[in-house]
């Protein structure tokens, strides 16, 4: 969960900075920085869970 949390902080920062630089709006930058990374962080968490299951199944197939 720590990896997911630190990824979220990094993602919020990048999303805000890029949106602010493109629009010049702190409000739009803030909105994008809250919405897009929040959704992406949840997706990333489940992606990691699925990926670990995939790796586990791949290792079981190779050793079996």
N, C-alpha and C positions, 0 to 999 in steps of 0.2 A: 504494500500500500504506500510505502514511503516513495518508491520509484514513481508511482502514479501521481502523488502529490507534488513532487518536485517537477515532474513533467508539466503538470497543470500550471504551476507558477511561471515556468519558462514560456509556455504557450500563451498565457495571458499577456505577458510582457511583449512577446513578438506580435501578437494580434493587435494590441493597442498601438504599438509603435508604428507598424506598417499602415494601419488604418488612419492614424493621426497624420502621418506623413502624406498619405494620399488625399485626405479630405481637409486637413487643417482643423478638424472639429474634435474637441475633447469629448463631447457628448457621443458622437457617432463612434469614435475610437473606444470609448468606455463601453458602449452597448455591444459592439462587436467583440471586444475583449472579454465580456462576460458571457455572451451567448455561445459563440462558436467554440471557444476552448472548453466550455463546460460540457457541451455535447460531445466534443471530440475526446475529452478525458474519459467520459463514461464508455465511449466506444473503445478507446485504447485499453481500458481495464478488462473489458470482456474479450478483446482481441488477444491480450496476454494469456487469459485463462484458456481460450481455445487453442492458442499456439502451444502452450505447455502440454495440453492433452494430446495434440498432434505429435509433438516431440516424443512424448511418453509412448504413444502407440507405434511410432516409427522405430523406437528403440526396442520395443517388445517384438516387433516383426523381424528385426535384424538378428536378435539373439535367440529367437525361438527356432 
